């Protein structure tokens, strides 16, 4: 009874903490998949797909792979999957040059294969198990391209010889981890990412010496969790702490990273400019889920609410800053974070689970020796007068009526008999009626209506 009273008292006094509503999560996933279906475009030549600006009709290789990956990861069938695969197959570069053969270019890389495209497509091929299909791109050649274009320092630039960048190294490592998790190239890439990290310098920026950002630090932690899931040293824990301290779950962390690429060395032509669209909020959410000490629930729930209930939840109008266009990258990063949440295992070693009739409480390992009541949200140290009035205004009105009637008795305006029959008796009858209603067994809610599975 004491515990029950504590829960009830806390629920009344404290604001409701953020929560993960799986129905909202499912609805957002369905919206994203629906948008991809609606924005699919036929390519000139073979197949079809998407461009990163979903309002444009010319499919790009990277965007097409990411769009197909979205259907794969969510388990939705796509009626144009084979056409999208054919588009990627037709654009894989065949060459006698091992630094070009097997890769993919972007629309702005002058026909040169680059990590920005090849890593995404290689990851998609393995995640969708298309590497076993005869009509799919050659995953082995894509794998060799990534190995051949790793820089001697262990990182990756857009292609061999370009300065290694944090984001591109993460893309390559995520692809290689799917292709062959035991390849020595992965260890060299991990060493490049972590070699100069310390507890005093735990975060990552676009390049090794750049100031750390939430987006890059989160993406590195996601990558390391895939490439080396058992690596939990102090440097890594310091990076998770840095991310938690600098991550604002109300800030979507949207920005564009731009840089010049010169395939033949600095100052040599040709030179082109590439841009990476960053959406840091969902990437940070994914990273915090992978904290080896367990996720920090309130931060995760707060980020989730910002992601699915904020002013920019509609991916159709959530593109580049100020553009008003639909962005595939906004859609993809939100979708991947929601998928990670939907797959997240509830229980971890040494945790305690309290099974109750209407709720389940998971007590984290670091707090297993604390009494459960001490883990509940504490009531605020102040009294919220407005909230108190909204909740108990009827009691306040009855109290004022009673006091006014007593004042009338004292002034001789009416007698005690009138006071008891006109004020007190109705109040007593009303309170008795409400108490009886609360003791009645609640009715069983109607069964939910079956969902319509008709394809959009």
C-alpha positions in Angstrom: 0.0 0.0 0.0 2.9 2.4 0.8 4.4 1.8 -2.7 1.1 2.2 -4.4 0.5 5.5 -2.6 3.9 6.7 -3.6 3.4 5.9 -7.3 0.0 7.7 -7.2 1.3 10.7 -5.3 4.3 11.1 -7.7 2.1 10.8 -10.8 -0.2 13.6 -9.5 2.6 15.9 -8.3 5.2 15.5 -11.1 4.8 16.1 -14.8 4.5 13.0 -16.9 8.0 11.9 -18.1 8.7 11.5 -21.8 7.8 8.0 -23.1 8.2 5.9 -26.2 4.9 5.4 -27.9 5.4 2.5 -30.3 2.1 3.3 -32.1 3.6 6.7 -33.0 6.8 5.0 -34.0 5.0 2.6 -36.3 3.0 5.4 -37.9 6.2 7.4 -38.7 7.8 4.4 -40.3 4.7 3.8 -42.4 4.7 7.5 -43.5 8.3 7.3 -44.6 7.7 4.1 -46.6 4.6 5.7 -48.2 6.6 8.7 -49.2 9.3 6.5 -50.8 6.6 4.6 -52.8 5.1 7.9 -54.0 8.5 9.5 -55.0 9.9 6.5 -57.0 11.0 7.6 -60.5 11.9 5.7 -63.6 15.5 6.2 -64.8 16.5 6.9 -68.4 17.8 3.6 -69.5 17.6 0.8 -67.0 15.4 0.6 -63.9 14.5 3.4 -61.6 15.0 4.8 -58.1 15.3 8.1 -56.2 17.4 11.3 -56.1 18.4 12.8 -52.7 16.0 15.7 -53.4 12.8 13.6 -53.7 11.1 16.2 -55.9 13.6 15.6 -58.7 12.9 12.9 -61.3 16.4 11.7 -62.1 17.4 8.8 -59.9 20.9 8.8 -58.4 22.9 5.7 -57.4 23.4 6.5 -53.7 19.8 7.6 -53.2 18.5 4.6 -54.9 20.5 2.2 -52.7 19.4 4.0 -49.6 15.7 4.0 -50.7 15.9 0.2 -51.3 17.7 -0.2 -48.0 14.8 1.5 -46.3 12.4 -1.2 -47.6 14.8 -4.0 -46.6 15.3 -2.7 -43.1 11.6 -2.2 -42.4 10.6 -5.5 -44.0 8.2 -3.9 -46.5 8.0 -5.4 -50.0 8.5 -3.0 -52.9 7.0 -3.6 -56.3 9.9 -1.9 -58.1 12.8 -3.5 -56.1 14.1 -5.4 -59.2 14.1 -2.2 -61.3 16.1 -0.3 -58.6 18.6 -3.2 -58.5 18.9 -3.0 -62.3 19.6 0.7 -62.0 22.5 0.1 -59.6 23.9 -2.8 -61.7 24.0 -0.7 -64.9 25.9 2.1 -63.1 28.7 -0.1 -61.4 31.9 1.0 -63.1 33.9 -1.7 -65.0 37.5 -0.8 -65.7 40.9 -2.4 -66.0 42.1 0.1 -63.3 41.7 -1.6 -59.9 41.2 1.9 -58.3 38.1 2.4 -60.4 36.6 -1.0 -61.1 33.7 -2.0 -58.9 32.8 1.4 -57.6 30.1 4.0 -58.2 30.2 7.7 -58.9 27.9 10.5 -57.9 26.5 13.1 -60.2 29.1 15.6 -59.1 32.3 13.4 -59.1 32.9 13.6 -62.9 32.5 9.9 -63.4 35.0 8.9 -60.7 33.9 6.2 -58.2 33.9 7.6 -54.7 33.3 6.3 -51.1 30.3 8.5 -50.7 28.4 6.3 -53.2 30.2 2.9 -53.1 30.1 2.4 -49.4 26.3 3.0 -49.2 25.6 0.6 -52.1 27.9 -2.1 -50.8 26.2 -2.0 -47.4 22.8 -2.2 -49.1 23.8 -5.2 -51.1 24.8 -7.3 -48.1 21.9 -6.1 -45.8 19.4 -7.1 -48.5 21.2 -10.3 -49.3 21.3 -9.3 -53.0 24.9 -10.4 -53.2 23.6 -13.8 -54.0 21.6 -12.7 -57.0 22.9 -13.0 -60.5 21.3 -9.8 -61.7 22.6 -7.7 -58.8 25.8 -5.6 -58.7 29.0 -7.4 -58.0 29.5 -7.1 -54.3 32.9 -8.7 -54.4 34.2 -6.0 -56.8 32.7 -3.3 -54.6 34.5 -4.9 -51.6 37.8 -4.8 -53.5 37.2 -1.2 -54.5 36.9 -0.1 -50.8 40.0 -2.0 -49.9 42.0 -0.6 -52.8 41.0 2.9 -52.0 41.9 2.9 -48.3 44.6 5.4 -47.5 47.9 4.3 -46.0 47.0 6.0 -42.7 44.0 3.7 -42.4 41.2 6.2 -43.1 39.3 6.9 -46.3 38.8 10.0 -48.3 36.5 10.2 -51.3 39.1 7.9 -53.1 42.7 6.9 -52.7 45.0 9.8 -52.1 42.3 12.3 -50.9 42.7 13.4 -47.2 41.0 10.9 -44.8 37.8 12.3 -43.4 35.8 11.0 -40.4 32.5 10.6 -42.1 33.8 8.8 -45.1 35.9 6.5 -42.9 32.7 5.6 -41.0 30.8 4.9 -44.3 33.6 2.6 -45.5 33.8 0.8 -42.1 30.1 0.2 -41.9 30.1 -1.3 -45.4 33.2 -3.5 -44.8 31.7 -4.7 -41.5 28.8 -6.1 -43.4 31.0 -7.5 -46.3 33.7 -9.1 -44.1 33.9 -8.2 -40.4 37.3 -9.9 -40.0 39.2 -8.0 -42.7 42.4 -6.3 -41.4 41.3 -3.1 -43.2 38.6 -2.7 -40.5 41.2 -2.7 -37.7 43.3 -0.1 -39.5 40.3 2.1 -40.0 39.3 1.7 -36.3 42.9 2.6 -35.3 42.7 5.7 -37.5 39.5 6.8 -35.8 40.6 6.2 -32.2 44.4 6.6 -32.2 44.4 10.3 -31.1 41.3 10.2 -28.9 41.8 10.6 -25.1 39.6 11.3 -22.1 40.4 15.0 -22.5 39.7 14.9 -26.3 36.9 12.4 -26.7 34.8 13.8 -29.5 35.2 13.8 -33.3 34.7 16.5 -36.0 34.8 16.3 -39.8 38.6 15.8 -39.8 40.9 14.5 -37.0 42.0 18.0 -35.9 38.6 19.8 -36.3 36.4 20.8 -33.4 34.1 17.9 -32.3 30.4 17.9 -33.3 27.5 16.0 -32.0 26.8 14.5 -35.5 30.4 13.2 -36.1 30.9 11.9 -32.6 27.6 10.0 -32.7 28.3 8.5 -36.2 31.7 7.3 -35.0 30.2 5.7 -31.9 27.5 4.0 -34.1 30.3 2.8 -36.4 32.5 1.5 -33.6 29.6 -0.3 -32.0 29.2 -2.3 -35.3 32.9 -2.8 -36.2 34.1 -3.6 -32.6 31.1 -4.3 -30.4 33.2 -5.5 -27.5 35.5 -2.5 -27.4 34.5 -0.6 -24.1 37.7 1.2 -23.0 37.8 4.5 -21.1 38.2 6.5 -24.3 35.0 5.2 -25.7 33.1 5.7 -22.4 34.4 9.3 -22.4 33.1 9.8 -25.9 29.6 8.7 -24.8 29.8 11.0 -21.8 30.8 13.9 -24.1 28.0 13.1 -26.5 25.4 13.0 -23.7 26.7 16.3 -22.2 26.7 18.2 -25.6 23.5 16.6 -27.1 20.4 18.8 -27.0 17.4 16.6 -27.7 15.4 19.7 -28.7 18.0 20.6 -31.4 17.8 18.6 -34.6 21.4 19.3 -35.5 20.9 19.8 -39.2 23.8 21.2 -41.3 25.7 20.5 -44.5 29.4 19.5 -44.6 31.1 20.6 -47.8 34.6 19.9 -49.0 36.7 19.9 -52.2 37.9 16.7 -53.8 41.0 16.5 -56.0 41.6 12.9 -57.2 45.2 13.7 -58.3 46.4 15.5 -55.2 46.0 19.0 -53.7 46.0 21.7 -56.3 45.7 19.3 -59.3 42.7 19.4 -61.6 40.0 18.2 -61.8 38.5 19.5 -58.6 34.9 19.1 -57.6 32.9 19.9 -54.5 30.9 17.4 -52.5 28.3 18.0 -49.8 27.1 15.7 -47.0 23.7 16.3 -45.6 23.8 15.8 -41.8 20.8 15.2 -39.5 22.4 14.7 -36.1 19.4 14.1 -33.9 18.5 10.6 -35.0 22.2 9.6 -35.3 22.8 10.8 -31.8 19.8 8.8 -30.6 21.2 5.7 -32.3 24.6 6.2 -30.6 23.2 6.7 -27.1 21.2 3.5 -27.5 24.6 1.7 -27.9 26.2 3.0 -24.7 27.7 -0.1 -23.1 26.5 1.1 -19.7 22.9 1.2 -20.9 20.9 4.0 -22.5 19.8 7.0 -20.4 16.1 6.6 -20.7 14.8 10.2 -20.2 17.3 11.5 -22.9 16.3 8.8 -25.4 12.6 9.4 -24.8 13.0 13.2 -25.1 14.9 12.8 -28.4 12.2 10.4 -29.6 9.5 12.9 -29.0 11.4 15.6 -30.8 11.9 13.3 -33.7 8.3 12.2 -34.1 6.2 14.9 -32.6 8.0 18.2 -33.4 7.1 20.8 -35.9 9.2 19.1 -38.7 7.9 15.6 -38.5 6.6 15.5 -42.0 9.5 14.3 -44.2 7.8 15.7 -47.3 8.7 19.2 -46.1 11.8 18.5 -44.1 14.7 18.9 -46.5 17.7 21.1 -46.7 17.7 24.0 -44.3 15.4 26.7 -45.8 14.8 24.8 -49.0 11.3 23.6 -48.3 12.1 20.4 -50.3 11.7 16.7 -49.4 15.1 15.2 -48.4 15.9 11.5 -48.7 18.6 12.0 -46.0 16.1 13.5 -43.5 13.8 10.6 -44.2 16.5 7.9 -44.0 18.2 9.0 -40.8 14.9 9.3 -39.0 13.8 6.0 -40.3 17.1 4.2 -39.3 16.8 5.6 -35.7 13.2 4.5 -35.4 14.2 1.0 -36.6 16.9 0.9 -34.0 14.4 1.8 -31.3 11.9 -0.8 -32.5 14.6 -3.5 -32.3 16.3 -2.4 -29.1 16.4 -5.3 -26.6 14.7 -4.5 -23.3 17.0 -6.5 -21.0 20.7 -6.5 -20.3 22.9 -8.6 -18.1 22.5 -8.0 -14.3 19.4 -6.0 -14.6 16.3 -6.6 -12.5 12.8 -6.8 -14.0 9.7 -6.0 -11.9 6.6 -7.5 -13.5 3.4 -5.8 -12.4 -0.2 -6.4 -13.7 -0.2 -3.2 -15.8 3.4 -2.2 -16.2 7.0 -3.5 -16.3 9.9 -1.8 -14.6 13.5 -2.5 -15.6 16.0 -1.7 -12.9 19.4 -1.0 -14.5 22.4 -3.0 -13.3 24.2 0.0 -11.8 21.1 0.7 -9.6 20.1 -2.9 -8.7 20.8 -2.5 -5.0 18.7 0.7 -4.6 15.1 0.4 -3.4 12.6 0.7 -6.3 10.9 3.7 -4.7 14.1 5.7 -4.9 14.1 5.4 -8.7 10.8 7.0 -9.2 10.6 10.7 -10.3 10.6 13.0 -7.4 7.8 15.6 -7.1 8.8 19.1 -7.9 10.1 21.3 -5.0 7.4 23.9 -5.6 3.6 24.0 -5.9 2.3 24.6 -9.4 -0.7 26.7 -8.5 -2.2 26.8 -12.0 -1.9 23.1 -12.5 -3.3 22.4 -9.0 -6.3 24.7 -9.8 -7.0 22.9 -13.1 -6.9 19.5 -11.4 -8.9 20.4 -8.3 -11.1 23.3 -9.3 -14.4 21.5 -8.4 -13.2 21.0 -4.8 -12.2 24.6 -4.6 -15.6 25.8 -5.8 -17.4 23.5 -3.2 -15.1 24.9 -0.5 -16.0 28.5 -1.4 -19.7 27.7 -1.5 -19.4 26.1 1.9 -17.5 29.1 3.4 -20.0 31.5 1.8 -23.0 29.6 3.3 -21.3 29.6 6.7 -20.9 33.3 6.4 -24.6 33.6 5.6 -25.5 31.6 8.8 -23.2 33.8 10.9 -24.8 37.0 9.5 -28.3 35.6 10.1 -29.3 35.5 6.4 -30.5 31.9 6.8 -30.5 29.2 9.5 -28.5 26.1 10.1 -31.3 23.9 8.8 -31.1 25.6 5.4 -27.3 25.3 5.4 -27.4 21.5 6.0 -30.1 20.7 3.4 -29.0 23.2 0.7 -25.2 22.8 0.9 -23.8 20.0 3.0 -26.3 17.2 2.0 -25.8 17.6 -1.8 -22.0 17.6 -1.2 -22.1 14.4 0.8 -24.4 12.7 -1.8 -22.1 13.8 -4.6 -19.0 12.5 -2.9 -20.7 9.2 -2.1 -21.8 8.7 -5.7 -18.2 9.4 -7.0 -16.7 6.9 -4.5 -19.1 4.2 -5.6 -18.3 4.9 -9.3 -14.6 4.4 -8.7 -15.1 1.1 -6.9 -17.0 -0.4 -9.9 -15.2 -2.8 -12.1 -14.0 -1.0 -15.3 -15.6 -2.2 -18.5 -13.6 -4.1 -21.0 -12.6 -1.8 -23.9 -13.8 -2.9 -27.4 -11.3 -4.9 -29.4 -9.3 -2.8 -31.9 -10.4 -2.8 -35.5 -8.2 -4.8 -37.9 -5.8 -2.6 -39.8 -6.2 -2.2 -43.5 -3.3 -3.9 -45.2 -4.2 -2.8 -48.7 -1.1 -1.5 -50.5 -0.8 2.2 -50.9 
